[in-house]
Amino acid sequence: MSNYPFYQRDPAIAGNKLGASNLTIGRAGCTTCAVCDGLHFFGFKITPEFLAADPNLYTKPGDPQGEGLILWQELNKLLPGGFKMIKRNTSRVDADIIASLKDPNQFVILKVNNGAHWTLALRTLPKNDYLVDDPWTGKKVSALSIYHNIVGSVHFGR
């Protein structure tokens, strides 16, 4: 049993398609699961299958960016409790990550593994690392011990 509330390889949700894409939560739903987990810590029960069911929330097959990617501005329309995406960094900015982790009204997801994966940051660790909830492994792990780099972040707040 995973200690991660929204484990992307959970058989109950893994086969759900991401919007109108051909990708599933199990294969490419790490961002969706990380966002839902962040909201979960604030008491909101938005689930990956709820987000995945929205055909406007993800890029479609043939999109030049690739398919199954979250459209951040569309996500803002679905977030509860006054939450919204407040910042997106396309590189590692530790000062921003730390500030979000310290703010009781924010959460941050980290883009790791050369941009191939997303995790929810929980707290700072020594040696410029972060403890994360990982939707792939279903565990709390050190981001750098598993994924070796952090290449971006998305910050949510209210």
ZIVEN-V906007 format. One record per residue. N is the residue number from 1. RES is the residue in one small letter. SS is DSSP state (A for helix, B for strand, O for the rest). D_CENTER is the distance of its C-alpha to the mean C-alpha in Angstrom with 1 decimal. Layout:
# ZIVEN-V906007
N;RES;SS;D_CENTER
N;RES;SS;D_CENTER
This chain:
# ZIVEN-V906007
1;m;O;20.1
2;s;O;16.6
3;n;O;16.0
4;y;O;12.3
5;p;O;12.4
6;f;O;10.3
7;y;O;11.3
8;q;O;10.7
9;r;O;14.4
10;d;O;15.9
11;p;O;18.9
12;a;O;18.8
13;i;O;15.7
14;a;O;15.4
15;g;O;18.0
16;n;O;16.6
17;k;B;16.4
18;l;O;13.6
19;g;O;15.9
20;a;O;19.1
21;s;O;17.8
22;n;O;19.2
23;l;O;15.9
24;t;B;14.8
25;i;A;11.8
26;g;A;13.5
27;r;A;13.8
28;a;A;10.8
29;g;O;8.3
30;c;A;5.7
31;t;A;3.3
32;t;A;5.3
33;c;A;5.6
34;a;A;3.0
35;v;A;4.2
36;c;A;7.3
37;d;A;7.8
38;g;A;7.8
39;l;A;10.2
40;h;A;12.0
41;f;O;13.1
42;f;O;14.8
43;g;O;16.5
44;f;O;15.0
45;k;O;14.9
46;i;O;12.8
47;t;O;12.1
48;p;A;10.3
49;e;A;13.9
50;f;A;14.6
51;l;A;12.0
52;a;A;12.9
53;a;O;16.5
54;d;O;16.4
55;p;O;18.1
56;n;O;17.6
57;l;O;13.8
58;y;B;13.5
59;t;O;15.9
60;k;O;18.9
61;p;O;21.0
62;g;O;23.0
63;d;O;20.7
64;p;O;21.5
65;q;O;17.9
66;g;O;17.3
67;e;O;16.3
68;g;O;13.3
69;l;O;11.2
70;i;B;9.7
71;l;O;12.5
72;w;A;11.3
73;q;A;14.7
74;e;A;14.8
75;l;A;11.6
76;n;A;13.6
77;k;A;16.3
78;l;A;14.6
79;l;O;13.1
80;p;O;15.7
81;g;O;17.7
82;g;O;17.9
83;f;O;14.2
84;k;B;13.4
85;m;B;11.6
86;i;B;14.2
87;k;B;13.6
88;r;B;12.1
89;n;B;13.6
90;t;O;14.4
91;s;O;15.8
92;r;O;15.5
93;v;O;16.9
94;d;A;17.3
95;a;A;19.2
96;d;A;16.4
97;i;A;13.9
98;i;A;16.8
99;a;A;17.7
100;s;A;14.4
101;l;A;14.7
102;k;A;18.3
103;d;O;17.9
104;p;O;18.1
105;n;O;16.7
106;q;B;13.4
107;f;B;10.1
108;v;B;8.2
109;i;B;5.1
110;l;B;7.2
111;k;B;8.2
112;v;B;10.7
113;n;A;13.5
114;n;A;15.0
115;g;A;12.1
116;a;O;11.7
117;h;B;8.5
118;w;B;5.1
119;t;B;5.4
120;l;B;5.9
121;a;B;9.3
122;l;B;12.1
123;r;B;15.2
124;t;B;17.3
125;l;B;19.4
126;p;O;22.6
127;k;O;22.9
128;n;O;20.0
129;d;B;17.4
130;y;B;14.6
131;l;B;14.1
132;v;B;10.6
133;d;B;9.6
134;d;B;9.1
135;p;O;8.3
136;w;O;11.0
137;t;O;13.7
138;g;O;13.1
139;k;B;14.3
140;k;B;14.0
141;v;B;14.9
142;s;B;15.8
143;a;A;13.4
144;l;A;16.5
145;s;A;18.5
146;i;A;16.4
147;y;A;14.8
148;h;O;17.6
149;n;O;15.9
150;i;B;13.3
151;v;B;13.6
152;g;B;11.5
153;s;B;9.2
154;v;B;8.2
155;h;B;10.0
156;f;B;10.5
157;g;B;13.9
158;r;O;17.0
